Amino acid sequence: MHVEEGTVLAKVCRPSSTARHITLIDPAKQTADVAAQRAMVAVECGSEMIFVGGSTDTPDKVVHATCTAIQEAFELRMFAASQDPESDEMDWDIPVVLFPGGAHALSPAADAITFMMLMNSTKREFLVGEQVRGAPYLQQFGVEALPTGYVVCAPGGRVGEVGAAELIQPTDTELVEAYALCAKMYGFSLLYLEAGSGATSPVHPDLIAKARSVDGLTLLVGGGLRSGEDVARAVSSGADWIVTGTVTEDATSLDELRTRLTEIIKACSA
């Protein structure tokens, strides 16, 4: 792993004058080699982190193969940049972070993991069960945990269904503030507001703004962000990080992927 242990959380939480972008790659949606190609395009476009995960039933072998392929690709690009006086090798010092559907989808090749509590789930397994199962393996692997409160907002998509989430509606601003306060009091560093993979609409800006009003949390927003306009609204409402995945999966070529990501990442700093 090229990212030194213990540094990913500091990178995620460091202050930034603009919002930053994460590309989410679902290892179930393409081969490991294609995932590595898409990750490299994402970094070239300005993505500052790669999440690996998404599907709830992806076996660990597939997750591990994808993480390994991306890490190897980044290491090769870092080495090439170190040999070029006009390039900066640190441009490829990009964390590869697990975004798991459960304790079955882990890999020692990742730099870190979003160690999440699905806070508005009605199932114990997503509050603490999967976390208890996975913790010993993460300790053994030496994968850094990023303490994350995960809150699913309407429409919720598949994650809302599988996670049995009591969805946060656009008008539930006081409730989302209470979840943010709870996350802070638990000691979580990150709060992730999720509308669901491929959601028909993103997290409502009023929910983002209300969560942002709670100091001491780094705010991630994902799901349903399909255009630069969507991203700009989320950023202006207070998102620190924008997470997109469907635009990566749906791109029919690397050139199309580059065009889509360029628009989205440009909106992060607008």
N, C-alpha and C positions, 0 to 999 in steps of 0.2 A: 504494500500500500504506500503510495507516495505522499499521502497527507499524514503528517505526524499525529500520533495518538494524542487525543485530548485537545485538538485544535479546532475541530469542526464546529463545535458549539460557539466558540469565540467568533469564528467567521460568520456564522449565521446571525449572531446577535450584534455584531459590531454596527455602530451607527453608519448610516449612509444617507447622502443627500438626495438620492433617488431610490425608488423601489427597484428590487432586483428580481431576476427571473430564474425559475427552476423548470427544467424539462423532465416530465414524468414519462418513463418508458416502461410499458407493461411487457415483461418477458414472455408472456403467453401469446403476444400478438405478432412476433417476428422471430427469426433466428437470432442467435447471439451475435453473429457477424453483422447482420443488418442493424441490430440495435447499436452496435459500436459505431457503425457509419453514421447513424442518425445522431448519436451522442456527439460525435465530432462536429457535425454540421451545427448542432445546437450551440456548442461552445464557440465556434467560429462566428455565430450570429450574436453572441453576447450572453448566453445562458451561463450562470455562475454556479450551478449545481445540477447534478443529475439524480433524480429519484428513480429507483428500480422497484417496481411492484404494481399493485392494483388489483389484479384478479384474485379472487379468494381461494381458488383451488390449484394454483400453480405449484408444482412440486419444487422442493429445494434444489434439486439438480439443475433444473431449468433456470432458476434464479441465480444460482452460483455460476453457471456457464455465462449468463449475460453479464453479471458483475465482472467476472474475470476478463471477458472480451473487451469490455469498456475500459477497464483499468490498463490492460495491455496496450490498447490503442492510444490512450492518453500518455502512457509512459514512452511510447515510440515518438509521439509528437513532441513531448517534452525534450527528449534526447535530440531530436532533429533541430528544435529551436535553440538548444544549447550550443549547437555547432554553427549557428547562423547569427552573425553579429547584429543583424537587423531585426531579429526576433527575440521575444522575451519568453523564456522557458516557463516562467510562472503563470503565463496565460493558460497553461495546461495543468496547473495545480488545482484541479477541480474535484471537489468531494463527490464520491459516489455513495449515495445514501439509500438504505433500504426503506421502502414504504410498504410494509408487509400487510398481507391480508390475514396473517395469523402466524403462530409459532412454527408452522411448517415451511415458511418461505424465508429462510435465513441463509446467510452466506458469510463465511470468514473473509471473503474477498472485498466486502464493503468497508468503507471508512467509518460509517456511522449508521445509526438506525433512528427513525422517528419512533421513539418508544412512547406509544400513544395509549391514552385512555379515551375510548369513545364515550364521552361524558354523558351524552343524552341517549345512550342505549338502555334498553330494558333488560338486557341479558348480561348475566354475571361474566360470561366468557369474554366479552368485549370491554368490560370495565377493569377486570383484573385477571381473569382465567388464562387467556392466551399469553399475557405478560408473564405470569408465574411460570408457565411452561417454557417460555423462550429465554427467560433471564439466565439460567445456568449455561445455556449454549452461548449466549452473547458474552458472558464472563469468560468462558473458555476460549472463544474466538478472539477476544480483545477488541470487539467492535464497540465504538463509543456510542453511548445512549444519549439521545437528544430528548429531554423530558417534554412531552407534547400533550396538551389538551386538544382533543379532536371533537369538533361539534358539527353535526350534520344539519344543514339548513335546507328548507324546501327549494327545489322539488325533491332532492335527496337521492334519486336514482337507485341504482343497484345497491350501493353501500348503505343507503337508508333502509332498504328491505332486509338485506342480509344481517345488518347490524341491529335490526329491530329498534331503530332510532325514533324517538318522539321529535319529529322535525320542528326546527325553529322556523316559524312563519315570518314573512317580511315585516309584520307589525309587532313582533315579539322583541322589541328593542330592550325593554327592561329585563327580560329573561336572558337575552344574550349577554347583557352587562353582568348579570348574576353569574352566568357561567364563566365569564372572563375573570371576575373577582375570585370565584372558586378555584379556577386554574392557578391564579397568582398565589392564593393562600396554600394550595397544595405544593407550591414551589416549582411549578412547571415554568420553563423558560419560553416555550413557544405555545401559541394558540393558533390552531388551524381551523378556519371556517370553510366547510366543504359543501358545495351544492350537489355533488355527485358527478361521477365520470360521464361525460356526454350529456350533461343536464341541458334541458331545454332553455333554462335561464340561469344566470349566475347568482351568487349570494347578493341579496339586496343591499344597495349602498348604505341604507340607514342602519342595517345590522353591523356592517363593517365599521361605520363611524362610531357606533355605540361601544363596540368592543375596543376600538382604538382609544376610547376615553379612559380606559383602565391602564395606568402606567405600569411599566415593568415587564411587559410581554412583547415578544416579537410576533407580529401578526402575519400569518400566511393565509392566502385566499386562493381557492381553486374550484374548478367545476363550472362548466358552462361558459367559460371565457373564450369566445370564438373570434373576436376581432380586436383591433386596436382600440376601438371605441369602448368595448366592454372593459378592457384592461385599464384604460384611462379613468373610467368611472371608479373602478375598484381602488386604484392608486390615489385618486383625489379624495377618496373616503377614508384612507389611512392604511392601506395594505403595505406592509414592508416587503413582502415577497409575493410574487404571482406564480402560481403553479398551473402549467398547461400540459395536457397529455393527448387529448383527442386529435388536436391539430397535427401532432406528430404521427399518430397511427393512421390518420386518414389521407396523408400526403401520398400521392401516387409515385413521386420521384423525389430524389434529394433536392433537385432544383425547386420543386414546389414547396418542399419542407422549408428550404432556405427563405423563400419569399414570405411564407406564412409567419415564420419565427421572427424575421426581420421586422415585420409590421408590429407584432405583439411586443417584442422587446424594445422597440423604439418608443412605444406608448408607455413603457415603464418609467421612462425618464422625461416624459413630456411635461 
